Amino acid sequence: MTDLITRPRRLRQSAALRALFEETTLSLNDLVLPDLC
């Protein structure tokens, strides 16, 4: 459980790496419904 307390900060140094790992938002338009007909 101590692993969860310390968080690696090396990924936060570069703006490019932060952009890769930042949270993404998902909307209904992003989902694809299967065509079963």
C-alpha positions as CSV (number, residue, x, y, z in Angstrom):
1,M,0.0,0.0,0.0
2,T,3.0,2.3,0.4
3,D,3.4,2.3,-3.4
4,L,0.3,4.3,-3.8
5,I,1.4,7.1,-1.4
6,T,4.5,8.0,-3.5
7,R,3.7,9.1,-7.0
8,P,6.4,9.4,-9.7
9,R,7.0,13.0,-10.8
10,R,9.4,12.3,-13.6
11,L,6.5,12.4,-16.1
12,R,5.5,15.9,-15.1
13,Q,8.8,17.5,-16.1
14,S,8.0,17.7,-19.8
15,A,5.0,19.5,-21.2
16,A,4.9,17.0,-24.0
17,L,4.8,14.0,-21.6
18,R,2.1,15.7,-19.5
19,A,0.0,16.2,-22.6
20,L,0.3,12.5,-23.4
21,F,-0.8,11.4,-19.9
22,E,-3.4,14.0,-19.1
23,E,-7.0,12.9,-18.5
24,T,-9.2,12.7,-21.6
25,T,-12.9,13.3,-21.8
26,L,-15.4,10.9,-23.4
27,S,-18.7,12.0,-24.9
28,L,-21.5,10.0,-26.5
29,N,-20.3,11.1,-29.9
30,D,-17.1,9.2,-29.3
31,L,-18.9,5.9,-28.9
32,V,-19.6,3.6,-31.8
33,L,-22.8,1.5,-31.7
34,P,-22.6,-1.9,-33.5
35,D,-24.8,-2.3,-36.6
36,L,-26.6,-5.6,-35.9
37,C,-29.3,-5.3,-38.6
